[in-house]
Amino acid sequence: MIIDRTKSVKISGNNRFAELAVLDEAVFHINDLANLWNIRNKNTLRKTLSRYVKAGFIFRIYRGFYSLKNPRDIDPYLLGLKAIYRPAYISCESVLSDKGVINQSPREITIVSNVSRRYKVETKLGLS
């Protein structure tokens, strides 16, 4: 599906969520939504997202990071990789435990990237 962004068209809330559903993505950064919905004013975008969160249409994971699903229902590996918003990979104890090389399940997911950040996201299994 090709979306023509050259025309200035007011998009209703229903169409906005249809556009998100077509992408088949679970999580979005605020810049992704600004580009997709063609909203250039950051205040307008933040207010729109705030209203959608309050109405229960989307979930705010943290500032500038949103989801169509409850974050507890999203794969924690996917959340971690999307939170970094840069090229990254899952590493260390996380992979070793997943592949059965070590018996202990890590309390945190280790993701390697060129940025240093710490996030805590509550999942079905608890904090990760």
Phi and psi restraints in degrees (value plus and minus 20) as a CYANA .aco file:
   2 ILE   PHI    -125.7   -85.7
   2 ILE   PSI     108.0   148.0
   3 ILE   PHI    -124.9   -84.9
   3 ILE   PSI     101.8   141.8
   4 ASP   PHI    -105.6   -65.6
   4 ASP   PSI      91.5   131.5
   5 ARG   PHI    -117.5   -77.5
   5 ARG   PSI     -11.2    28.8
   6 THR   PHI     -99.3   -59.3
   6 THR   PSI     -40.5    -0.5
   7 LYS   PHI    -114.3   -74.3
   7 LYS   PSI     123.6   163.6
   8 SER   PHI    -112.0   -72.0
   8 SER   PSI      81.5   121.5
   9 VAL   PHI    -145.5  -105.5
   9 VAL   PSI     114.4   154.4
  10 LYS   PHI     -97.1   -57.1
  10 LYS   PSI     104.8   144.8
  11 ILE   PHI    -123.8   -83.8
  11 ILE   PSI     107.9   147.9
  12 SER   PHI     -96.8   -56.8
  12 SER   PSI     144.4   184.4
  13 GLY   PHI     -77.0   -37.0
  13 GLY   PSI     -59.6   -19.6
  14 ASN   PHI     -83.3   -43.3
  14 ASN   PSI     -63.5   -23.5
  15 ASN   PHI     -85.9   -45.9
  15 ASN   PSI     -54.8   -14.8
  16 ARG   PHI     -81.0   -41.0
  16 ARG   PSI     -62.9   -22.9
  17 PHE   PHI     -94.2   -54.2
  17 PHE   PSI     -49.1    -9.1
  18 ALA   PHI     -84.7   -44.7
  18 ALA   PSI     -60.1   -20.1
  19 GLU   PHI     -82.9   -42.9
  19 GLU   PSI     -60.3   -20.3
  20 LEU   PHI     -85.9   -45.9
  20 LEU   PSI     -60.6   -20.6
  21 ALA   PHI     -84.2   -44.2
  21 ALA   PSI     -56.3   -16.3
  22 VAL   PHI     -83.3   -43.3
  22 VAL   PSI     -54.1   -14.1
  23 LEU   PHI     -90.5   -50.5
  23 LEU   PSI     -40.6    -0.6
  24 ASP   PHI      36.0    76.0
  24 ASP   PSI      21.2    61.2
  25 GLU   PHI    -131.6   -91.6
  25 GLU   PSI     126.1   166.1
  26 ALA   PHI    -109.4   -69.4
  26 ALA   PSI     -52.7   -12.7
  27 VAL   PHI    -150.7  -110.7
  27 VAL   PSI     132.6   172.6
  28 PHE   PHI    -161.1  -121.1
  28 PHE   PSI     123.7   163.7
  29 HIS   PHI    -111.2   -71.2
  29 HIS   PSI     137.0   177.0
  30 ILE   PHI     -78.6   -38.6
  30 ILE   PSI     -55.6   -15.6
  31 ASN   PHI     -87.4   -47.4
  31 ASN   PSI     -55.1   -15.1
  32 ASP   PHI     -81.7   -41.7
  32 ASP   PSI     -63.7   -23.7
  33 LEU   PHI     -89.0   -49.0
  33 LEU   PSI     -58.0   -18.0
  34 ALA   PHI     -80.5   -40.5
  34 ALA   PSI     -63.8   -23.8
  35 ASN   PHI     -89.0   -49.0
  35 ASN   PSI     -64.5   -24.5
  36 LEU   PHI     -83.7   -43.7
  36 LEU   PSI     -63.4   -23.4
  37 TRP   PHI    -111.9   -71.9
  37 TRP   PSI     -20.4    19.6
  38 ASN   PHI      36.5    76.5
  38 ASN   PSI      25.1    65.1
  39 ILE   PHI    -125.9   -85.9
  39 ILE   PSI      94.2   134.2
  40 ARG   PHI    -111.8   -71.8
  40 ARG   PSI     -47.9    -7.9
  41 ASN   PHI    -101.8   -61.8
  41 ASN   PSI      95.9   135.9
  42 LYS   PHI     -82.9   -42.9
  42 LYS   PSI     -55.5   -15.5
  43 ASN   PHI     -85.6   -45.6
  43 ASN   PSI     -61.5   -21.5
  44 THR   PHI     -81.8   -41.8
  44 THR   PSI     -64.2   -24.2
  45 LEU   PHI     -83.2   -43.2
  45 LEU   PSI     -67.3   -27.3
  46 ARG   PHI     -81.3   -41.3
  46 ARG   PSI     -62.0   -22.0
  47 LYS   PHI     -86.1   -46.1
  47 LYS   PSI     -61.7   -21.7
  48 THR   PHI     -80.7   -40.7
  48 THR   PSI     -67.0   -27.0
  49 LEU   PHI     -84.2   -44.2
  49 LEU   PSI     -59.6   -19.6
  50 SER   PHI     -80.1   -40.1
  50 SER   PSI     -62.0   -22.0
  51 ARG   PHI     -86.2   -46.2
  51 ARG   PSI     -60.5   -20.5
  52 TYR   PHI     -85.7   -45.7
  52 TYR   PSI     -58.1   -18.1
  53 VAL   PHI     -85.5   -45.5
  53 VAL   PSI     -66.5   -26.5
  54 LYS   PHI     -81.2   -41.2
  54 LYS   PSI     -55.8   -15.8
  55 ALA   PHI     -99.8   -59.8
  55 ALA   PSI     -30.0    10.0
  56 GLY   PHI      66.0   106.0
  56 GLY   PSI      -7.2    32.8
  57 PHE   PHI     -96.2   -56.2
  57 PHE   PSI     -54.3   -14.3
  58 ILE   PHI    -156.0  -116.0
  58 ILE   PSI     145.6   185.6
  59 PHE   PHI    -134.5   -94.5
  59 PHE   PSI     117.4   157.4
  60 ARG   PHI    -112.0   -72.0
  60 ARG   PSI      98.7   138.7
  61 ILE   PHI    -103.4   -63.4
  61 ILE   PSI     -69.4   -29.4
  62 TYR   PHI    -179.3  -139.3
  62 TYR   PSI     158.5   198.5
  63 ARG   PHI     -73.6   -33.6
  63 ARG   PSI     100.0   140.0
  64 GLY   PHI      62.3   102.3
  64 GLY   PSI     -11.5    28.5
  65 PHE   PHI    -154.7  -114.7
  65 PHE   PSI      97.1   137.1
  66 TYR   PHI    -149.4  -109.4
  66 TYR   PSI     142.8   182.8
  67 SER   PHI    -162.9  -122.9
  67 SER   PSI     130.4   170.4
  68 LEU   PHI    -101.2   -61.2
  68 LEU   PSI     -43.3    -3.3
  69 LYS   PHI    -126.6   -86.6
  69 LYS   PSI     140.1   180.1
  70 ASN   PHI     -82.2   -42.2
  70 ASN   PSI     109.0   149.0
  71 PRO   PHI     -74.5   -34.5
  71 PRO   PSI     -46.2    -6.2
  72 ARG   PHI     -87.2   -47.2
  72 ARG   PSI     -40.3    -0.3
  73 ASP   PHI    -118.4   -78.4
  73 ASP   PSI     -14.5    25.5
  74 ILE   PHI    -124.5   -84.5
  74 ILE   PSI     121.6   161.6
  75 ASP   PHI     -73.3   -33.3
  75 ASP   PSI     102.9   142.9
  76 PRO   PHI     -81.2   -41.2
  76 PRO   PSI     -49.4    -9.4
  77 TYR   PHI     -84.4   -44.4
  77 TYR   PSI     -64.2   -24.2
  78 LEU   PHI     -82.1   -42.1
  78 LEU   PSI     -64.6   -24.6
  79 LEU   PHI     -78.4   -38.4
  79 LEU   PSI     -65.1   -25.1
  80 GLY   PHI     -82.7   -42.7
  80 GLY   PSI     -65.0   -25.0
  81 LEU   PHI     -86.1   -46.1
  81 LEU   PSI     -60.4   -20.4
  82 LYS   PHI     -91.2   -51.2
  82 LYS   PSI     -51.3   -11.3
  83 ALA   PHI     -85.2   -45.2
  83 ALA   PSI     -56.6   -16.6
  84 ILE   PHI     -83.7   -43.7
  84 ILE   PSI     -58.4   -18.4
  85 TYR   PHI      41.8    81.8
  85 TYR   PSI       8.4    48.4
  86 ARG   PHI    -167.8  -127.8
  86 ARG   PSI     147.9   187.9
  87 PRO   PHI     -78.1   -38.1
  87 PRO   PSI     109.7   149.7
  88 ALA   PHI    -177.9  -137.9
  88 ALA   PSI     144.9   184.9
  89 TYR   PHI    -165.1  -125.1
  89 TYR   PSI     134.0   174.0
  90 ILE   PHI    -100.8   -60.8
  90 ILE   PSI     114.7   154.7
  91 SER   PHI    -163.9  -123.9
  91 SER   PSI    -196.7  -156.7
  92 CYS   PHI      36.3    76.3
  92 CYS   PSI    -154.0  -114.0
  93 GLU   PHI     -80.3   -40.3
  93 GLU   PSI     -51.0   -11.0
  94 SER   PHI     -79.4   -39.4
  94 SER   PSI     -69.2   -29.2
  95 VAL   PHI     -92.5   -52.5
  95 VAL   PSI     -62.3   -22.3
  96 LEU   PHI     -79.5   -39.5
  96 LEU   PSI     -61.4   -21.4
  97 SER   PHI     -87.9   -47.9
  97 SER   PSI     -64.4   -24.4
  98 ASP   PHI     -79.1   -39.1
  98 ASP   PSI     -57.4   -17.4
  99 LYS   PHI    -110.1   -70.1
  99 LYS   PSI     -18.7    21.3
 100 GLY   PHI      59.9    99.9
 100 GLY   PSI      -6.1    33.9
 101 VAL   PHI     -94.0   -54.0
 101 VAL   PSI     -56.7   -16.7
 102 ILE   PHI    -139.6   -99.6
 102 ILE   PSI     132.8   172.8
 103 ASN   PHI    -106.8   -66.8
 103 ASN   PSI     -46.3    -6.3
 104 GLN   PHI    -100.1   -60.1
 104 GLN   PSI     115.4   155.4
 105 SER   PHI    -106.6   -66.6
 105 SER   PSI     106.3   146.3
 106 PRO   PHI     -90.1   -50.1
 106 PRO   PSI     129.0   169.0
 107 ARG   PHI    -100.0   -60.0
 107 ARG   PSI     -39.5     0.5
 108 GLU   PHI    -147.9  -107.9
 108 GLU   PSI     135.4   175.4
 109 ILE   PHI    -116.4   -76.4
 109 ILE   PSI     110.2   150.2
 110 THR   PHI    -118.9   -78.9
 110 THR   PSI     102.1   142.1
 111 ILE   PHI    -142.4  -102.4
 111 ILE   PSI     109.7   149.7
 112 VAL   PHI    -119.6   -79.6
 112 VAL   PSI     111.2   151.2
 113 SER   PHI    -174.6  -134.6
 113 SER   PSI     159.0   199.0
 114 ASN   PHI    -108.6   -68.6
 114 ASN   PSI     -13.5    26.5
 115 VAL   PHI    -139.4   -99.4
 115 VAL   PSI     133.5   173.5
 116 SER   PHI    -132.0   -92.0
 116 SER   PSI      90.8   130.8
 117 ARG   PHI    -163.0  -123.0
 117 ARG   PSI     133.5   173.5
 118 ARG   PHI    -144.8  -104.8
 118 ARG   PSI     112.6   152.6
 119 TYR   PHI    -150.4  -110.4
 119 TYR   PSI     126.8   166.8
 120 LYS   PHI    -142.8  -102.8
 120 LYS   PSI     103.0   143.0
 121 VAL   PHI    -146.4  -106.4
 121 VAL   PSI     109.2   149.2
 122 GLU   PHI    -102.7   -62.7
 122 GLU   PSI     106.9   146.9
 123 THR   PHI    -137.1   -97.1
 123 THR   PSI    -196.5  -156.5
 124 LYS   PHI     -80.2   -40.2
 124 LYS   PSI     -51.2   -11.2
 125 LEU   PHI    -108.4   -68.4
 125 LEU   PSI     -20.7    19.3
 126 GLY   PHI      94.8   134.8
 126 GLY   PSI    -180.1  -140.1
 127 LEU   PHI     -94.8   -54.8
 127 LEU   PSI     122.6   162.6
